[in-house]
Structures are given as C-alpha cells and as structure tokens.
Amino acid sequence: MDNFVYLVGADDSPETAIIDPAWEIAEALRVAEEDGRTVTHALVSHHHFDHVNGLPSLLEARGVRVHAHAADLPRLDAEVRGEVTPLRGGDAVEVGSIRVRALHTPGHTPGSTCWHVEGEGGGLFSGDTVFVNACGRCDLPGGDPEQMYESLRRISQLDPEIKLYPGHDYGDVPVSSIAREREKNPYFAMLASLPQFVGYRMRPRK
C-alpha cells in the first residue's frame, strides 16, 4: 500500500499525534519513545481500513484521544467507534503547544479530512485527498467527484508555501507543497471547470 504514518509534535512538549494509525503501530510507538515522545492523540484522515487498522492496537497499548470527522464515524468498526471524538471542519485539536485544524475535504469519502498543523513549520497532512501529482479516487462507496473538485479548489487556495504530506507514497517525491501541486498536479489544472474535472477524474484508467 506504500502508506505514510506520521508522528507530529512540538519541540517543547512530549505530546505527539499519530496521523492515520495503520500497520506497524508497535514500531511507530517505539520511534516516538526513542525520541522522548508520548503518543497522546490519533488523527484519522478517513475511515478506510488501510488508514485505521492500527487503531485497536494503539488503543490497547495506551489511552490516546482519537479524532475523526463525524461523517466517517458510522463507517469505523464498532470496536473503536466509541473511542472516537467526532469533529467537524474547522475544529482544532491541541497537541502540546501546537494546534492541528481539521479541514473537511470530502470526495474520497464523506468525512475525508486534511489535518493542517498551524504556524511556522507546519504542514497539511492530506490523507487520500491529495497525492503528489494526483488525487484520491472517487468511485468507492461514499466517493463523489464533484465534492472532490470543491475540496481541491479549497486546498489550492491555501498558502502556496504549506508543505503537503500525502497518505501514500505514489509520487516522484514523498513530500510536496501547495505551490508544487498547483504547478504539476493535473487535477489542479482542471479546477477551472467542474465538467472538465469530473470527466477527467472519471475517465477509464488502464
């Protein structure tokens, strides 16, 4: 799957968020602890298995606060659903001294969320909404190309200097920026026309 799982925290605090806790949770916790950090929060970009399958192990290992958009909450497994704090777009999570704001970006799933670490040195953790030179698919249950169009329009209007950290390593570089995606991402180039975007996004792929 080539997933990225991110650990995010401030230099002046051990509190750390894990973004999209999947796969090797024990390894992620080990890395955090070796850096003197404690994973206290889990931030979920969307409900798909390859982004949340580590939640049961994470909850068993330590008491973290899990946050996900309310629209995806019903699609999470019952064993973890009761541990999740539902959020809406614009809500923020405090992780030590940093603020991570939820940017609701539906299109891949109804509750897809990009997590924006505010302030200097922050970034946008985009899950499966934006990849390097691509965007998430819209043909799975709950996907909607028109919503994806609107979500990408909002993202394209963010500060061009913001670093972009995608949910999968599908591109020619692991980390991008809003400016780079404006220049190189073909889906951003289609944002002048909704019909053009939808037609391009939904055309058959080989």
N, C-alpha and C positions, 0 to 999 in steps of 0.2 A: 504493500500500500504506500510505502515511502511517506509515512506520516511524520509531521513535526509535532512534538510535545514541548511546550515552552514552560520555563520557570521564570517568574517575574517578581522582582522585589527591589526595594530601595537599598542604597548603600548603608544607610544609617539605622536599619531595622532588620531583624532576622525574619520577620513575617514575609511569606512568599506565597504567590499564587501559582498554581499549575493550570495551564490553559490546554483544554482538551485532553483530559487524563485517559490515555489508552495504552494498551500493550504493556510495556515494561515498567510498571509502576514502582516495583522494588528498586530498580536501577535509578529512576528519577528521584526517589526519596534518598537514596544513597548519595547521589550527586549533590542534592540540596544540603544534606547533613555534613558532607565533607567541606562544603563552603560555609559552614556555620549557620545554615538557614533552617527554618522550620516551615513546612508547607501547611498553611492555615486556611487557604481558600482554593476552591476549584471553580474555574470559569469555563462554561460549556458554550461552544460556538453553535452547535446544533445537535440533534438527537441521534444521528446515525451511529451505528454500532462501532465503527472504526474511530470514533472520536470520544466515546464514553465507556468502552468496555472495561476500562480500568477503575471505574468508579466504585464497584463493590470492594475491590482490594484496597483502594485508598481509604474508604470509609471504615473498613475493618482495621486498617493499620493505625489510623489516627482520626481524631474528630475534626474534620475540615468542614468549612461552610461552603456548600455547593450552590452556584448561581447559574440559572439558565432562563431564557426567555419563556414567558408564560405560555406562548403559543405552541412551543415544543414539549412542554411538560407532560401532556397526556400521552406522548409517544415514547417517553422514557419507561424503562422496566419498572414494574411495581416495587421491586426490592429497593430501588434508590429514589423513587419519586417522592416519597415522604421526607427525604432528607434535603430536598432542593428548595431553595428560596427563589420563587418566580420573580422575574424582573420585567420591566417594560423598556422600550427605547428611551434613552436619556438618563436612566437610573445609573448611579455610580456605586462602585464598591471600593471601600478604603482598605488598602493592603499596606499596613505600616503607614509610612508617610506619603505613599503615592495613591493617586486616585485613578481608577480604571472605569471608564464610562462605557456603557452598553450602547452600541449603535445598531438599531434594528435594521437588518438588511435582508428581508425575505426574498425568495426567488428560488433558492436551492431547497429550503424547507420553510414552512410558515414562520418559524421562530429563529431563523438564522441570525446570528449576532456577530458583529465585528467588535472586538474589545480594544478600546482606544486608551492607551496609557498616556495620560495628560502630562504636560510640562516638558522641559528640556530633556532630551534623551529618550523620550517615549516612542511610541510606535503604534501601528494598527495591526492587530492580530486578526486576520481575515477569514479564518476557517476555510470553508469551501465556497465562499462568496467570490473572492478574487484570488487567482493564482498568478504566478509570474507568466505574463503573456496570454492569460486565459481567464475564464470564469467558470463557476460551478455549473453542473448540468441541471436542467430544469424539467427533465422528463421522468423523474421518480415521483412517487406519491407525495403530494404537497408542493411539488415544484410549480413554478409559474414564471414563464419568460418575461411577461410584462412587469411583474414585480421585480425580477432581476434587473431589468432595464432601469427602473426607478432607483433601485439600490445602487447600481453602478453610477448613475448620474450623481447621486448624493456623495458617493465616495470620490468621484472625480473632482468635486468642488472643494475637497479638503485641502489644507496646506500642502503644496507640492513637495515640501521637504520632509513630510512624515514618512518614516520607514514603514514598509509593508512586509509583514511576516505571514506567509500563507500557511494553510493547513497541510499541504502536501508539497513534496519536492518534485514538481513536474516541469520546472522551467530551466533556463540556461544558467540562472544564478539562484541561490537559495533565498536571498533577501532582496527586495526591490524597494521602490518608493512610489508615492503617488505620481511624481513627475515622470518617472521611468514608464509607469503603466500608461499614462496619458500618451506617451510617445510611441510605445512599442506594442501595447496590447490591442489586438484587432477588435475586441469587443468595445473598448473605449472609443475606438474610431467610429463605431456605429451609433454612438449616442445622439447624433443629430436627428435621427429618425427612428421612431418606435417600430414601424413596419419593417424597415431595413434590418434593425437589430433582431427582431423576432424571427424574421426569415432566415437570417444568417445563423442565429443560435440554434434553430430547429431543423436546419437542413441535414439530410442524412450524412453520417460520417462513415468512412471506410474503416 
